[in-house]
Amino acid sequence: MIEAPTDSLSDEVLIHLVRKNQPGAIEILVNRYKSMVFNLSFRLLGSYHVAEEATQDTFVKAFRSIYSFKGKSKFTTWLYRICYNTCITYKRRSNLEIIEINESNLQGIVASEQVGSIEQNDRSFYLNKALKNLDPEDATIVNLFYADEISTNEIATIVGISEGNVRIKLHRARKRLKSELYSILKDEAVNL
Amino acid sequence: MRTMKDDFLHDETTDAEFEKWLAAQLKNSMVTPPEDLASKVIMKIDMPRSKGHIDPLMISILVGVLMINVGLLAFPHIIPSEWIQRVSTLFMLETYATLSSVNMVIAAVVATGFLFVGIDYLLSRKFGSNNITIA
């Protein structure tokens, strides 16, 4: 007998149910991981609507090729890898003019999200602006490591490079991000 | 009110502090995905792949024309030559030879028709059929 999918079920059981064509299991998995996939897409693509499309594509690709998931890595690692590849394809396809995170767009979203105070919006805006200037791979590594607290070993699987390389890139990306933030804020201060 | 400019431009931040700050900021600036994302994904997955589409009316017309075409070719074997002459005159054609060449033209048109039906089928299979309603 096929078990009815519920929120309490593990990823492995839900994947088994997806393979048995249970749409309820797909819904639970999407709701469980939509935030992490969407936020990575949003940070890499810079546009709310494009990120939504990329997130949908990521899940569609994942569920259509669910039989190729062997369970050697965690489901989230596999999903992140698909998301990362989808975002890179989106970027290449459109040459990413849409990455332009203009002030009104980003601040509008942040404001609508009620993330917090004006200072928080200010911080999010400048941080995203600085992240935009990083290489997509570096930005992914920074996001996965700091926002999602994913280990360097898993990041290596997601991005498709060695763990040592992830550490080096993370160190460089952090330094670059810091200097980007300094230069952006200095420019802003001069313009005041 | 302490802003990010104050954090960065007036204070020297160490690497460890910056790491802590970065993690906090990235977590705090998470964007909420659309509510209906799951239903959109399910809709996309459930959407059946197009099996291709052939217009039955077009097939009927082409088969009809083809039958007339074959019929015309069979004329000399079924109908006496005087009748053929009469048919030729009916279509204002001088000889059966002209009738035969007209027949070839019809055959070419039918072949082109089938070619278009085939292309339409392949394209509808690839991109899905479009039911355009002209009001």
Interface residues (C-beta under 8 A of the other chain):
Chain A: P23 I26 E27 V30 N31 K34 S35 V37 F38 N39 F42 Y48 A51 E52 T55 Q56 F59 V60 F63 R64 I109 V110 E113 V115 G116 I118 E119 Q120 D122 R123 S124 Y126 L127 N128 V142 N143 Y146 A147 E149 R174 L177 K178 L181 Y182 L185 K186 E188 A189
Chain B: M1 R2 T3 M4 K5 D7 F8 L9 T13 D15 F18 E19 L22 A23 Q25 L26 K27 N28 S29 M30 V31 T32 P33 P34 L37 A38 S39 K40 V41 I42 K44 I45 D46
